[in-house]
């Protein structure tokens, strides 16, 4: 039995994690969870799984649900509650499925408490990869990727030696606007951007997929997860999202992990690693598919991907700025405050103004994150 803390229980990854737990009640038990403002879904999860600890985003939600949450369940709210949920004493593994850099401090606390980490919150590694990976190593904690691309690489590397890796090939669907030129992106709407062709994801990740920032963040995450330089991490457009990523070895062999686009597969593997369990999911039928398509990722077309590579190579606090600026810009687009292409402009402006701190402390990262958000918001206002 594995005892699970789940941050972001009502989000896309969170709901699919609950489905994995639901399918294997003798293998997994949810002991701690958090959610934001989706009270309806949050209460359904509490009723079904009866966790011992629940953290919610704010006092408003807390006051709303306290009368209906059983008294034997500890309920709290705010950033400290999120940290407590992540490092809950009964938990053996944390599934971090929150969106944004808010996931950083809870992850670090869970690592300190010797919890294995199933990481779906890529911003944690983007903003503070050197701190998180060092902490995991120091505490002998497994850092297991949940993103389909990193899970694919992780699976392909089982039984392999790191010294034999030639490069990682991270695949990308290309998002909602993969077939549009830059001129055609000028007047695209939020509704169009949220219409992802392959995956069902939350709003922020879907917009990141449309700008290809999501893939840029994944490149930085791959750098930290697999300890490889950026010139050994490539991005390949693959519109069907069947090959989730590949590893090329220096003898020319290429190992790929394939499957239908179902996030429950990498979620479950992260929970069962190094074992596997059956999963009720659509099986891959290559004969029915007939063919798969691939195309090089054009860094001039996908500027956010270019920003991510450059930020990662510079290192220090530059990826922190990249992530913070993107989060603010995406939220502004989702509320119709800016146009789609302005997301890129705001990120570029924030990056160009930043004086990099090399080998930053956690306090440095938190400060730079806050300053960047304030600066980008001022540009929008």
Order of alpha helices (4+ residues) and beta strands (2+ residues): beta-alpha-beta-alpha-beta-alpha-beta-alpha-beta-alpha-beta-alpha-beta-alpha-beta-alpha-alpha-alpha-beta-beta-beta-alpha-alpha-beta-alpha-alpha-alpha-alpha
